Amino acid sequence: METPTLDSWRERLTEEQYRVCWEKGTERPFSGALLHNRKTGEYHCVCCNNTLFASSSKFDSGCGWPSFDTAIAGAVRYEKDKSHGMVRTEILCQQCGAHLGHVFDDGPTPTKRRYCVNSVCLTFSANDVQE
């Protein structure tokens, strides 16, 4: 399979998805469609459909973006981000390289991690049986 170009991503994604995923933007807090999703299932990369997070790892951090305490093993790549006068850990889709958000070590769960993810970078597939 041929690696998609930025032009092909621009054609396949909405303007906001492209801006966040490929220009490393951020959606407005509390605006994401998946922020308050409570269904059981999996969250996938909007670009390549790579499975990134299970709903069981999602929690309400109050930060305005979907938050997870762990990613699916091997699903994300980590890079140091020194933009905006800060040093943070950026998370990207391991499969296609799309920017997802950042991970912080201030989570309230035993992992102490908070994957802060832009909702526009995700799609959701519900399990057939809902709790």
N, C-alpha and C positions, 0 to 999 in steps of 0.2 A: 504494500500500500504506500502511495506517495505521501510524503509529509505535507500537510496543508501549509499554504503561505498565509501571510497576514492579510493579503487581499481576499483569499478564500474564506478566512475567518470573518472578515468584515461583511462578506456576502451572506454568510450562514447565521450570524448572530444579530441581535438587536444592537442599536447604537450603544446603549448602556452596557450590555453584556460585553461588547467589544472593548469599550473604554475601561471597564474594570478588569477583565481577563487579560487583555493584551497591552494595555497602557498602564497597568498597575494602579488603576483608580480605586475609589471607594464609593459605595452607594451611600445615600443619606441614611443615618441611623433611624431605626424604627420604621423604615419604608419597605422592607423586604417581604415578599409574599410568603416566605417560608419561616419567618421569625417565630410565629406563634403556632406553627404546625405541630400537632401532638399525635399524629397518626404513626402507626408502627410500620417501619419499612427501611429503605436505604436511600441515602443521598448520593447523587452522582455528579460528575463534572458535566456542566452544560455543553462543553465543547466536544468531548470525546466519549462521554458516558462511562468513564472509569468510576467504579464504586469507591467512594471516599469515606463515608461515615455511616454508621448504623444509628437508627433512631434511639436505641438504648443508651447511646453515649451523649445524647443531646440534653442540655439543661438550660434554664433561663438565668442568664448571668446579669440581666438588666442593662447590658451595654448597648443594645439596639441592633445587634446582628446575631444570627444563629450561632450558638456556642455549643461546642462538643468537648468532652474531656479526653477523647482518644480518637485517632483515625484508624481506618482499616490498615493492617500491617502492610507496608510497602506501597501504599496508595499516594502518599504525599512526599514531596521533596522539600528540604529546609535550606534556606539561604539567609545569610546575614543581610539586613536591610538598614542602611545608614541614612535613609532619606528623612526629610523634615526635621533635621536636627536631633534625631533619636537613633538608638540602636535597638532594632527589633529582629525577630525571627520571622521571615516571610515564609508562607506555605504556598507551594505550587503543586499542581497535579503532576504526579510522577510520570504519567503516560504521555501527556501532550505539552506540559509546561505552562499551562494557564495559571495566572495569579489567582489565588483563592482568598487570601487574607493574611492573618498573622497568628502566631501561637504565643501565649504568655504563660508564665509560671505562677499564676495567681488564682487558679481555679479552686472551687470549694470542695471538690471531690477528692478521693484518695490519690488520684494521679497528679493533683495540683496543677493540671494543665487546662488552659482555656483556648481552644481553637476558635478564633473569632473569624467567621467566614461570611463573605458577602453573599447574600441570598441569590443575587442574579447569576452567580457562578455555579449554582446548583440546580439540579432537577431532583424530583422525589418520586420514588416508586413505592407504593403502599404494598404491604403484605396482603395476601388474600384474606386472611383471618385477622380481624381487628380486635384489640382488647377492649 
